[in-house]
Amino acid sequence: MSNYEIDRNALAWRVAARSSGGNCVQVAKTDNLIAVRNSRHPDGEIILYTKPEFEAFLDGAKKGEFDDLLD
């Protein structure tokens, strides 16, 4: 596993339009990575994914492959 140095304050964090009430998964783009964090813990851990990793996840989410997690 590689370690990456990122400036968390320089990231432009976004949430889904449907997010509300502090129940937000935030995402931000760096030059080569996608950063993910929990909006309730902005100073907490940031998980970094490569663009191909995040693309594969989004593709699965769009196809409903994770819908059962909400049951």
Residue pairs with C-beta under 8 A, 6 or more apart in sequence:
4 33
4 48
6 30
6 33
6 35
6 46
6 48
8 35
8 46
11 28
11 29
11 30
11 35
12 28
12 29
13 26
13 27
13 28
13 37
13 39
14 26
14 27
14 28
15 24
15 25
15 26
15 27
15 39
16 24
16 25
19 25
19 39
22 39
22 40
23 39
23 40
24 38
24 39
24 40
25 36
25 37
25 38
25 39
26 36
26 37
26 38
26 39
26 42
27 34
27 35
27 36
28 34
28 35
29 35
30 48
32 50
32 51
33 48
33 49
33 50
33 51
34 48
34 49
34 50
34 51
34 53
34 54
35 46
35 47
35 48
36 46
36 47
36 48
36 49
37 44
37 45
37 46
37 47
38 44
49 57
60 66
